[in-house]
């Protein structure tokens, strides 16, 4: 059983007889208290989809639920449903757009390293790789010699995500983006 401080986003935990997927974690360190951090977790019930916010001390022990992660690729989008295809047995998993709203900004048809999270035979979320390659669809024109300084400019990516990029990067470039920090990592290698 892991401590609350060891729980990561998209983990499945058992609490009060129900299984919850952790969607967001905020860590705070109260001033003037002896002891550790407080972890506020936003969780969603796997069965009903009900939202629940709960706070835990860093030393609280939590029970992980049984979950399966399967390698998938985005197959297509059907209204509010994202359909992922299993890379091994080609079965499909439908996941509602709302339950993966944060992850959608990093997913396109050629995103590699996606994992669907399955709890009790129900697909409940998507785990992203540490970095993804996306195309810049709109940004200010590149500035010659712009790489010599550390100034940045906003860039709109093919998935709708906007991040800061160096001035020397231009529209149409493929870049690598750090998923956790939502930051530019560099140009993507040419295929």
Backbone as a chain_set.jsonl record, in Angstrom:
{"seq": "XXXXXXXXXXXXXXXXXXXXXXXXXXXXXXXXXXXXXXXXXXXXXXXXXXXXXXXXXXXXXXXXXXXXXXXXXXXXXXXXXXXXXXXXXXXXXXXXXXXXXXXXXXXXXXXXXXXXXXXXXXXXXXXXXXXXXXXXXXXXXXXXXXXXXXXXXXXXXXXXXXXXXXXXXXXXXXXXXXXXXXXXXXXXXXX", "coords": {"N": [[0.847, -1.188, 0.0], [0.729, 2.097, -1.008], [1.953, 5.325, 0.144], [0.182, 8.467, 0.461], [1.75, 10.443, -0.669], [3.03, 9.114, -2.698], [1.256, 8.586, -4.684], [0.22, 8.936, -8.026], [-1.009, 10.916, -10.805], [-3.859, 9.662, -12.533], [-3.878, 7.265, -11.197], [-5.5, 4.423, -9.774], [-7.503, 4.172, -6.993], [-8.788, 2.545, -4.067], [-11.424, 3.479, -2.037], [-13.517, 3.765, 0.671], [-14.96, 1.51, -0.207], [-15.38, 1.986, -2.905], [-14.069, 2.471, -6.248], [-11.791, 4.822, -7.393], [-10.531, 7.108, -9.808], [-7.657, 9.034, -9.855], [-7.527, 12.287, -10.829], [-6.375, 14.8, -10.531], [-3.81, 16.328, -8.627], [-2.966, 18.265, -5.904], [-0.401, 19.681, -4.085], [0.251, 20.857, -0.87], [1.973, 22.739, 1.619], [1.398, 23.27, 4.757], [1.915, 26.174, 6.734], [3.743, 26.565, 9.766], [3.16, 24.119, 10.891], [4.049, 21.149, 12.405], [5.247, 18.406, 10.703], [4.185, 16.88, 7.629], [3.383, 17.366, 4.155], [0.215, 18.204, 2.643], [-1.945, 16.456, 0.564], [-4.167, 17.186, -1.852], [-6.616, 15.621, -3.57], [-8.33, 15.313, -6.592], [-10.832, 13.24, -7.54], [-12.531, 10.73, -9.488], [-15.352, 8.671, -9.478], [-15.253, 5.408, -10.701], [-17.433, 3.923, -11.617], [-19.863, 5.536, -11.438], [-18.969, 8.037, -12.225], [-18.98, 10.213, -10.608], [-17.699, 13.146, -9.057], [-15.138, 13.657, -6.624], [-13.519, 15.333, -4.028], [-10.737, 14.984, -2.006], [-8.637, 15.175, 0.865], [-5.37, 14.261, 1.913], [-2.889, 13.341, 4.326], [0.666, 13.321, 3.836], [1.691, 10.932, 4.779], [-0.427, 9.179, 4.946], [-1.795, 5.988, 4.295], [-2.816, 4.506, 1.305], [-5.033, 2.442, -0.582], [-4.384, 0.739, -3.499], [-6.302, 0.172, -6.434], [-7.103, -2.639, -8.531], [-5.863, -2.387, -11.711], [-5.552, -2.22, -15.265], [-3.253, -1.538, -17.809], [-3.23, -0.826, -21.19], [-1.542, -0.791, -24.284], [-2.292, 1.569, -26.765], [-3.606, 3.186, -29.749], [-4.872, 6.248, -31.088], [-7.84, 5.864, -32.722], [-10.222, 6.997, -33.943], [-12.446, 9.882, -33.717], [-15.612, 10.131, -32.404], [-18.06, 12.125, -32.218], [-18.521, 13.022, -28.942], [-16.998, 10.974, -28.052], [-13.899, 9.379, -27.772], [-12.186, 7.05, -29.614], [-10.099, 4.401, -29.074], [-7.676, 2.118, -30.282], [-6.598, -1.074, -29.388], [-3.223, -2.011, -29.331], [-2.331, -4.616, -29.451], [-4.423, -6.691, -29.54], [-6.282, -5.474, -31.124], [-8.776, -4.644, -30.214], [-11.358, -2.257, -29.402], [-11.617, 0.78, -27.463], [-13.841, 2.935, -26.0], [-13.814, 6.212, -24.858], [-15.135, 8.825, -22.993], [-15.026, 12.249, -23.906], [-14.969, 14.203, -21.853], [-13.825, 12.885, -19.653], [-11.183, 12.656, -20.275], [-10.206, 15.196, -20.692], [-7.907, 16.85, -20.115], [-5.829, 15.322, -21.205], [-6.421, 15.212, -23.925], [-5.311, 17.404, -25.195], [-2.798, 16.632, -25.894], [-2.939, 14.558, -27.643], [-2.941, 13.096, -30.821], [-3.523, 11.597, -34.09], [-1.088, 10.289, -34.616], [0.243, 9.973, -32.208], [2.532, 8.38, -30.167], [2.999, 5.754, -27.722], [0.755, 5.783, -26.04], [-1.373, 4.771, -23.366], [-4.231, 3.018, -22.388], [-6.23, 3.172, -19.505], [-7.671, 0.693, -17.607], [-10.228, -0.266, -15.483], [-11.886, -2.724, -13.751], [-12.798, -3.842, -16.218], [-13.632, -1.545, -17.527], [-12.85, 1.165, -19.553], [-11.182, 3.924, -18.292], [-9.455, 6.06, -18.46], [-6.559, 7.756, -19.909], [-3.13, 7.225, -20.146], [-0.386, 9.257, -20.728], [2.639, 9.448, -22.731], [5.949, 10.539, -21.566], [6.772, 12.653, -23.234], [5.517, 14.265, -26.206], [5.131, 14.514, -29.787], [4.199, 17.283, -31.633], [2.603, 19.41, -34.075], [3.222, 22.796, -34.971], [0.689, 25.03, -35.542], [0.145, 27.688, -35.646], [1.985, 30.61, -35.17], [3.962, 33.517, -34.376], [6.018, 34.976, -36.973], [9.282, 33.497, -37.515], [12.349, 34.699, -36.061], [15.304, 35.77, -37.387], [18.328, 34.627, -36.106], [17.237, 34.411, -33.663], [17.687, 32.369, -31.881], [19.769, 32.953, -30.263], [19.064, 34.264, -28.004], [16.973, 34.119, -25.056], [14.288, 34.631, -25.395], [10.77, 34.057, -25.724], [7.801, 33.03, -27.549], [4.222, 32.759, -27.992], [2.773, 29.698, -29.185], [0.415, 28.028, -31.153], [-0.645, 24.743, -31.132], [-1.276, 21.724, -33.074], [-3.256, 20.315, -31.717], [-4.688, 22.162, -30.318], [-3.563, 23.095, -28.029], [-1.708, 25.678, -26.408], [1.552, 26.783, -26.118], [4.681, 28.169, -24.879], [7.304, 28.955, -27.076], [10.704, 29.031, -28.371], [11.974, 31.928, -30.158], [13.044, 31.261, -32.667], [11.594, 29.195, -33.777], [9.079, 28.154, -36.087], [5.824, 28.388, -37.793], [4.422, 25.296, -38.789], [6.555, 23.716, -38.043], [7.557, 20.676, -36.438], [7.475, 19.818, -33.091], [8.814, 18.691, -29.903], [7.065, 18.16, -26.912], [7.048, 18.516, -23.441], [5.002, 16.662, -21.482], [4.189, 16.699, -18.748], [5.088, 19.227, -17.777], [4.173, 20.905, -19.724], [5.822, 22.146, -21.641], [8.085, 23.386, -24.16], [10.434, 21.231, -25.641], [12.188, 20.851, -27.705], [13.003, 20.691, -31.215], [11.316, 18.241, -33.192], [12.664, 15.139, -34.33], [13.35, 14.739, -37.754], [11.326, 12.729, -39.877]], "CA": [[0.0, 0.0, 0.0], [1.557, 3.292, -1.078], [1.573, 6.525, 0.886], [-0.474, 9.478, -0.37], [2.783, 11.182, -1.401], [3.509, 8.288, -3.81], [0.183, 8.435, -5.663], [0.382, 9.755, -9.228], [-2.203, 11.18, -11.595], [-4.427, 8.506, -13.232], [-3.828, 6.055, -10.377], [-6.819, 3.957, -9.315], [-7.441, 3.835, -5.57], [-10.02, 2.099, -3.429], [-11.748, 4.314, -0.894], [-14.897, 3.553, 1.126], [-15.605, 0.474, -0.999], [-15.51, 2.367, -4.31], [-12.814, 2.678, -6.973], [-11.689, 6.172, -7.924], [-9.361, 7.471, -10.614], [-7.13, 10.333, -9.436], [-7.375, 13.133, -12.015], [-5.549, 15.974, -10.256], [-3.218, 16.305, -7.295], [-2.354, 19.524, -5.464], [0.386, 19.485, -2.863], [0.433, 22.093, -0.096], [2.747, 22.587, 2.848], [0.868, 24.247, 5.709], [2.932, 26.893, 7.517], [3.638, 26.473, 11.213], [2.755, 22.795, 11.354], [5.054, 20.096, 12.386], [4.727, 17.32, 9.885], [4.43, 16.948, 6.2], [2.53, 18.016, 3.175], [-1.164, 17.766, 2.455], [-2.224, 16.175, -0.838], [-5.589, 17.303, -2.181], [-6.812, 14.85, -4.799], [-9.63, 15.321, -7.265], [-11.022, 11.875, -8.005], [-13.812, 10.419, -10.103], [-15.814, 7.305, -9.287], [-15.154, 4.663, -11.948], [-18.746, 3.451, -12.036], [-20.854, 6.596, -11.621], [-18.369, 9.255, -12.767], [-19.143, 11.292, -9.633], [-16.457, 13.785, -8.645], [-14.92, 13.732, -5.186], [-12.259, 15.934, -3.606], [-10.333, 14.451, -0.707], [-7.287, 15.569, 1.27], [-4.635, 13.234, 2.651], [-1.54, 13.665, 4.793], [1.63, 12.6, 3.002], [1.975, 9.606, 5.327], [-1.622, 8.325, 4.889], [-1.661, 4.824, 3.421], [-3.964, 4.331, 0.426], [-5.108, 1.132, -1.217], [-4.508, 0.807, -4.954], [-7.259, -0.743, -7.053], [-6.548, -3.394, -9.652], [-6.105, -1.768, -13.001], [-4.771, -2.739, -16.378], [-2.887, -0.53, -18.807], [-3.041, -1.45, -22.5], [-1.003, 0.103, -25.316], [-3.322, 1.891, -27.752], [-3.448, 4.342, -30.624], [-6.151, 6.906, -31.353], [-8.41, 5.357, -33.969], [-11.026, 8.08, -34.493], [-13.274, 10.618, -32.767], [-17.022, 9.994, -32.765], [-18.781, 13.075, -31.367], [-17.833, 13.227, -27.673], [-16.278, 9.748, -27.719], [-12.61, 9.105, -28.41], [-12.088, 5.607, -29.774], [-8.717, 3.962, -29.111], [-7.53, 0.731, -30.701], [-5.561, -1.834, -28.687], [-2.108, -2.302, -30.236], [-2.067, -6.056, -29.518], [-5.534, -7.518, -30.022], [-7.1, -4.61, -31.996], [-10.092, -4.302, -29.669], [-11.494, -0.799, -29.28], [-12.032, 1.33, -26.18], [-14.468, 4.251, -26.116], [-13.669, 7.026, -23.652], [-15.804, 10.115, -23.126], [-14.143, 13.418, -24.026], [-14.856, 14.897, -20.565], [-12.988, 12.172, -18.696], [-9.777, 12.797, -20.665], [-10.093, 16.563, -21.213], [-6.524, 17.329, -20.039], [-4.972, 14.517, -22.066], [-6.759, 15.451, -25.328], [-4.43, 18.442, -25.731], [-1.523, 16.026, -26.279], [-3.207, 13.361, -28.436], [-3.393, 13.146, -32.207], [-3.544, 10.261, -34.706], [0.217, 9.626, -34.638], [0.87, 9.984, -30.887], [3.055, 7.073, -29.778], [3.176, 5.52, -26.293], [-0.47, 5.957, -25.265], [-1.879, 3.612, -22.632], [-5.567, 3.201, -21.839], [-6.323, 2.649, -18.143], [-8.9, -0.087, -17.505], [-10.563, -0.73, -14.136], [-13.085, -3.58, -13.808], [-13.177, -3.946, -17.633], [-14.153, -0.273, -18.01], [-11.781, 2.133, -19.825], [-11.478, 5.104, -17.48], [-8.533, 7.164, -18.693], [-5.437, 7.557, -20.809], [-1.815, 7.647, -19.666], [0.412, 9.818, -21.817], [4.084, 9.289, -22.599], [6.55, 11.746, -20.971], [6.789, 13.734, -24.221], [4.812, 13.986, -27.458], [5.49, 15.352, -30.932], [3.041, 17.98, -32.177], [2.935, 20.399, -35.101], [2.814, 24.173, -34.698], [-0.225, 25.483, -36.592], [0.152, 29.15, -35.73], [2.87, 31.368, -34.285], [4.542, 34.674, -35.049], [7.135, 34.584, -37.835], [10.551, 33.279, -36.814], [13.269, 35.828, -36.101], [16.65, 35.284, -37.71], [19.224, 34.835, -34.971], [16.451, 34.382, -32.438], [18.11, 31.324, -30.951], [20.854, 33.444, -29.412], [18.524, 34.776, -26.748], [16.024, 33.21, -24.41], [12.909, 35.116, -25.497], [9.822, 33.085, -26.264], [6.55, 33.526, -28.118], [3.201, 31.71, -27.917], [2.543, 28.902, -30.388], [-0.767, 27.169, -31.127], [-0.3, 23.437, -31.67], [-2.324, 21.053, -33.86], [-4.311, 19.789, -30.844], [-5.353, 23.275, -29.647], [-2.743, 23.509, -26.889], [-0.806, 26.8, -26.652], [2.726, 26.788, -25.241], [5.72, 29.126, -25.234], [8.406, 28.362, -27.847], [11.743, 30.006, -28.708], [11.664, 32.77, -31.315], [13.509, 30.707, -33.939], [10.662, 28.168, -34.228], [8.059, 28.775, -36.933], [4.625, 27.634, -38.136], [4.7, 24.11, -39.588], [7.585, 22.897, -37.404], [7.148, 19.649, -35.475], [8.263, 19.986, -31.873], [8.552, 17.785, -28.787], [6.485, 18.885, -25.784], [7.031, 17.806, -22.169], [3.592, 16.562, -21.108], [3.999, 17.087, -17.348], [5.318, 20.665, -17.576], [3.597, 21.634, -20.858], [6.894, 23.022, -22.112], [8.853, 23.076, -25.364], [11.656, 20.479, -25.366], [13.077, 20.929, -28.861], [12.386, 20.275, -32.49], [11.191, 16.784, -33.359], [13.539, 14.6, -35.361], [12.669, 14.565, -39.053], [11.029, 11.316, -40.145]], "C": [[0.885, 1.241, 0.0], [1.042, 4.412, -0.17], [0.921, 7.504, -0.079], [0.543, 10.241, -1.211], [3.307, 10.412, -2.614], [2.467, 8.096, -4.912], [0.411, 9.423, -6.813], [-0.963, 9.947, -9.911], [-2.568, 9.926, -12.392], [-4.247, 7.194, -12.472], [-5.26, 5.7, -9.974], [-6.682, 3.55, -7.855], [-8.816, 3.383, -5.083], [-10.223, 2.923, -2.178], [-13.22, 4.108, -0.559], [-15.651, 2.542, 0.253], [-15.795, 0.805, -2.464], [-14.126, 2.532, -4.923], [-12.851, 4.06, -7.611], [-10.426, 6.312, -8.761], [-8.936, 8.867, -10.183], [-6.849, 11.154, -10.687], [-6.442, 14.315, -11.774], [-5.05, 15.893, -8.822], [-2.593, 17.668, -7.025], [-1.644, 19.256, -4.151], [0.521, 20.831, -2.165], [1.19, 21.765, 1.182], [2.253, 23.653, 3.815], [1.995, 24.878, 6.536], [2.682, 26.661, 9.009], [3.197, 25.126, 11.743], [3.966, 21.881, 11.358], [4.47, 18.969, 11.552], [4.877, 17.646, 8.421], [3.384, 17.678, 5.411], [1.122, 17.444, 3.211], [-1.372, 17.592, 0.953], [-3.727, 16.218, -1.054], [-5.782, 16.646, -3.543], [-8.229, 15.01, -5.312], [-9.773, 13.966, -7.931], [-12.416, 11.713, -8.601], [-14.122, 8.943, -9.896], [-15.835, 6.603, -10.642], [-16.532, 4.282, -12.477], [-19.687, 4.611, -12.37], [-20.296, 7.851, -12.279], [-18.467, 10.437, -11.819], [-17.784, 11.828, -9.187], [-16.366, 13.828, -7.131], [-13.557, 14.356, -4.93], [-11.952, 15.438, -2.202], [-8.909, 14.9, -0.419], [-6.666, 14.467, 2.129], [-3.329, 13.812, 3.155], [-0.567, 12.845, 3.965], [1.912, 11.188, 3.496], [0.757, 8.677, 5.326], [-1.411, 7.192, 3.898], [-2.952, 4.655, 2.618], [-3.891, 2.972, -0.253], [-5.308, 1.303, -2.723], [-5.523, -0.217, -5.443], [-6.55, -1.499, -8.176], [-6.891, -2.676, -10.939], [-5.162, -2.358, -14.027], [-4.473, -1.565, -17.305], [-2.595, -1.268, -20.109], [-2.526, -0.404, -23.483], [-2.059, 0.299, -26.4], [-2.851, 3.008, -28.679], [-4.833, 4.947, -30.811], [-6.655, 6.431, -32.705], [-9.228, 6.447, -34.662], [-11.819, 8.752, -33.375], [-14.71, 10.556, -33.272], [-17.837, 10.877, -31.828], [-17.973, 13.37, -30.119], [-17.044, 11.996, -27.228], [-14.961, 9.681, -28.493], [-12.46, 7.589, -28.447], [-10.614, 5.246, -29.976], [-8.68, 2.487, -29.493], [-6.354, 0.095, -29.966], [-4.479, -2.239, -29.686], [-1.828, -3.793, -30.376], [-3.224, -6.836, -30.122], [-6.559, -6.728, -30.851], [-8.523, -4.379, -31.5], [-10.159, -2.786, -29.484], [-12.021, -0.415, -27.904], [-12.597, 2.723, -26.416], [-14.324, 4.983, -24.79], [-14.293, 8.382, -23.924], [-14.793, 11.258, -23.079], [-13.919, 14.108, -22.678], [-13.888, 14.208, -19.614], [-11.506, 12.233, -19.057], [-9.495, 14.193, -21.216], [-8.66, 17.095, -21.183], [-5.623, 16.606, -21.027], [-5.198, 14.794, -23.546], [-5.792, 16.444, -25.97], [-3.086, 17.885, -26.202], [-1.701, 14.836, -27.23], [-3.612, 13.731, -29.856], [-3.233, 11.747, -32.807], [-2.199, 9.548, -34.646], [0.957, 9.689, -33.301], [1.264, 8.562, -30.497], [3.108, 6.966, -28.253], [1.95, 5.74, -25.437], [-0.855, 4.645, -24.579], [-3.29, 3.934, -22.156], [-5.587, 2.517, -20.475], [-7.689, 1.977, -17.994], [-9.069, -0.577, -16.067], [-11.876, -1.5, -14.239], [-13.661, -3.646, -15.221], [-13.797, -2.679, -18.204], [-12.979, 0.651, -18.304], [-12.106, 3.456, -19.13], [-10.536, 6.278, -17.738], [-7.43, 6.77, -19.646], [-4.173, 8.057, -20.118], [-1.009, 8.098, -20.868], [1.88, 9.473, -21.638], [4.679, 10.57, -22.002], [6.611, 12.935, -21.931], [6.057, 13.286, -25.478], [5.314, 14.928, -28.537], [4.216, 15.951, -31.495], [3.509, 19.02, -33.192], [2.427, 21.771, -34.686], [1.938, 24.624, -35.857], [-0.247, 26.997, -36.717], [1.101, 29.734, -34.694], [3.391, 32.559, -35.06], [5.688, 34.21, -35.936], [8.427, 34.434, -37.039], [11.467, 34.476, -37.028], [14.666, 35.276, -36.337], [17.579, 35.616, -36.55], [18.508, 34.782, -33.64], [16.906, 33.348, -31.43], [19.213, 31.8, -30.006], [20.346, 34.024, -28.101], [17.411, 33.864, -26.25], [14.585, 33.697, -24.487], [12.021, 34.06, -26.136], [8.607, 33.798, -26.835], [5.52, 32.414, -28.01], [3.062, 30.988, -29.26], [1.321, 28.017, -30.174], [-0.402, 25.863, -31.815], [-1.512, 22.78, -32.328], [-3.481, 20.52, -33.006], [-5.089, 20.893, -30.121], [-4.608, 23.785, -28.434], [-1.865, 24.69, -27.299], [0.312, 26.743, -25.628], [3.684, 27.88, -25.709], [6.847, 28.377, -25.95], [9.461, 29.431, -28.103], [11.401, 30.75, -29.989], [12.057, 32.154, -32.648], [12.601, 29.631, -34.506], [9.546, 28.834, -35.026], [6.885, 27.838, -37.195], [4.998, 26.471, -39.051], [5.768, 23.209, -38.992], [6.934, 21.853, -36.511], [8.073, 19.765, -34.28], [7.924, 18.894, -30.869], [8.093, 18.639, -27.612], [6.537, 17.986, -24.551], [5.592, 17.83, -21.655], [3.345, 17.084, -19.695], [4.077, 18.604, -17.163], [4.688, 21.526, -18.66], [4.602, 22.63, -21.427], [7.551, 22.469, -23.364], [10.131, 22.348, -24.962], [12.661, 20.587, -26.507], [12.317, 20.542, -30.108], [12.343, 18.755, -32.537], [12.143, 16.346, -34.459], [12.74, 14.408, -36.645], [12.477, 13.073, -39.321], [11.557, 10.914, -41.497]], "O": [[1.701, 1.421, 0.904], [-0.124, 4.441, 0.223], [1.085, 7.388, -1.294], [0.244, 10.642, -2.335], [3.963, 10.999, -3.475], [2.763, 7.509, -5.953], [0.748, 10.586, -6.595], [-1.928, 9.235, -9.632], [-1.686, 9.212, -12.87], [-4.444, 6.121, -13.043], [-6.117, 6.574, -9.85], [-5.862, 2.699, -7.511], [-9.852, 3.783, -5.614], [-9.318, 3.057, -1.354], [-14.078, 4.263, -1.428], [-16.846, 2.705, 0.004], [-16.324, -0.02, -3.209], [-13.136, 2.709, -4.213], [-13.817, 4.423, -8.282], [-9.393, 5.715, -8.461], [-9.757, 9.784, -10.146], [-6.026, 10.764, -11.515], [-5.788, 14.786, -12.705], [-5.765, 15.451, -7.922], [-1.792, 18.162, -7.818], [-2.214, 18.677, -3.226], [0.867, 21.83, -2.795], [1.068, 20.676, 1.744], [2.645, 24.815, 3.708], [2.912, 24.187, 6.979], [1.535, 26.574, 9.447], [2.89, 25.001, 12.928], [4.776, 21.864, 10.432], [3.297, 18.629, 11.704], [5.599, 18.564, 8.033], [2.615, 18.488, 5.93], [0.879, 16.356, 3.733], [-1.019, 18.469, 0.165], [-4.469, 15.398, -0.513], [-5.189, 17.061, -4.538], [-9.199, 14.862, -4.568], [-8.959, 13.582, -8.772], [-13.347, 12.447, -8.27], [-13.273, 8.078, -10.108], [-16.37, 7.136, -11.615], [-16.757, 4.322, -13.686], [-20.245, 4.659, -13.466], [-21.054, 8.649, -12.831], [-18.082, 11.55, -12.177], [-16.842, 11.066, -8.969], [-17.367, 14.01, -6.437], [-12.561, 13.963, -5.537], [-12.809, 15.471, -1.319], [-8.079, 14.998, -1.323], [-7.334, 13.835, 2.947], [-2.727, 14.667, 2.505], [-0.929, 11.789, 3.446], [2.328, 10.333, 2.714], [0.888, 7.503, 5.67], [-0.909, 7.407, 2.795], [-4.046, 4.661, 3.182], [-2.807, 2.429, -0.467], [-6.272, 1.927, -3.166], [-5.594, -1.333, -4.928], [-5.53, -1.05, -8.698], [-8.055, -2.393, -11.222], [-4.116, -2.918, -13.696], [-5.328, -0.714, -17.55], [-1.81, -2.216, -20.132], [-3.012, 0.727, -23.512], [-2.646, -0.664, -26.894], [-1.847, 3.675, -28.428], [-5.844, 4.252, -30.707], [-5.969, 6.581, -33.716], [-8.971, 6.784, -35.818], [-11.863, 8.267, -32.245], [-14.988, 10.887, -34.424], [-18.259, 10.428, -30.762], [-16.868, 13.905, -30.205], [-16.482, 11.986, -26.132], [-14.921, 9.898, -29.705], [-12.594, 6.924, -27.421], [-9.967, 5.715, -30.912], [-9.538, 1.705, -29.083], [-5.257, 0.652, -29.927], [-4.785, -2.752, -30.763], [-1.156, -4.203, -31.322], [-3.042, -7.559, -31.102], [-7.594, -7.274, -31.233], [-9.387, -3.965, -32.273], [-9.127, -2.118, -29.418], [-12.762, -1.165, -27.267], [-11.918, 3.591, -26.965], [-14.665, 4.452, -23.734], [-14.023, 9.012, -24.947], [-13.832, 11.227, -22.31], [-12.807, 14.55, -22.388], [-13.199, 14.878, -18.846], [-10.658, 11.896, -18.23], [-8.652, 14.359, -22.098], [-8.234, 17.737, -22.143], [-4.741, 17.223, -21.624], [-4.278, 14.635, -24.349], [-5.488, 16.335, -27.158], [-2.316, 18.599, -26.845], [-0.722, 14.178, -27.583], [-4.498, 14.559, -30.074], [-2.847, 10.814, -32.103], [-2.164, 8.318, -34.625], [2.17, 9.481, -33.259], [0.432, 7.654, -30.498], [3.246, 7.979, -27.567], [2.073, 5.873, -24.219], [-0.685, 3.561, -25.137], [-3.526, 5.0, -21.586], [-5.038, 1.429, -20.304], [-8.727, 2.598, -18.22], [-8.178, -1.215, -15.506], [-12.864, -0.98, -14.757], [-14.872, -3.522, -15.405], [-14.427, -2.727, -19.26], [-12.175, 0.911, -17.408], [-13.169, 4.037, -19.35], [-10.802, 7.387, -17.274], [-7.358, 5.639, -20.125], [-4.142, 9.162, -19.576], [-0.954, 7.417, -21.892], [2.326, 9.23, -20.517], [3.99, 11.587, -21.935], [6.515, 14.086, -21.505], [5.983, 12.095, -25.782], [5.851, 15.998, -28.249], [3.264, 15.232, -31.8], [4.661, 19.453, -33.169], [1.341, 21.897, -34.121], [2.367, 24.611, -37.01], [-0.611, 27.534, -37.763], [1.036, 29.406, -33.509], [3.271, 32.6, -36.284], [6.275, 33.158, -35.682], [8.653, 35.123, -36.044], [11.378, 35.174, -38.037], [15.149, 34.427, -35.588], [17.61, 36.749, -36.071], [19.099, 35.074, -32.601], [16.557, 33.432, -30.253], [19.546, 31.105, -29.046], [21.132, 34.25, -27.18], [16.972, 32.954, -26.953], [13.739, 33.23, -23.725], [12.463, 33.276, -26.976], [8.412, 34.997, -26.634], [5.889, 31.241, -27.941], [3.213, 31.588, -30.324], [1.202, 27.341, -29.151], [0.089, 25.865, -32.944], [-2.642, 23.235, -32.153], [-4.574, 20.299, -33.525], [-6.04, 20.604, -29.395], [-4.984, 24.81, -27.865], [-1.333, 24.709, -28.409], [0.065, 26.665, -24.425], [3.522, 28.442, -26.792], [7.289, 27.317, -25.505], [9.15, 30.622, -28.057], [10.627, 30.259, -30.811], [11.46, 32.489, -33.671], [12.824, 29.188, -35.633], [9.112, 29.938, -34.695], [6.936, 26.652, -36.868], [5.793, 26.634, -39.976], [5.883, 22.049, -39.389], [5.893, 22.102, -35.903], [9.295, 19.806, -34.425], [6.879, 18.25, -30.967], [8.653, 19.702, -27.346], [6.12, 16.829, -24.606], [5.032, 18.9, -21.419], [2.393, 17.831, -19.469], [3.242, 19.196, -16.48], [4.665, 22.75, -18.537], [4.281, 23.795, -21.664], [7.572, 21.261, -23.601], [10.836, 22.786, -24.052], [13.862, 20.43, -26.289], [11.159, 20.127, -30.063], [13.215, 18.074, -31.996], [12.399, 17.092, -35.404], [11.591, 13.966, -36.613], [13.353, 12.26, -39.028], [11.403, 9.761, -41.901]]}, "num_chains": 1, "name": "protein.A"}
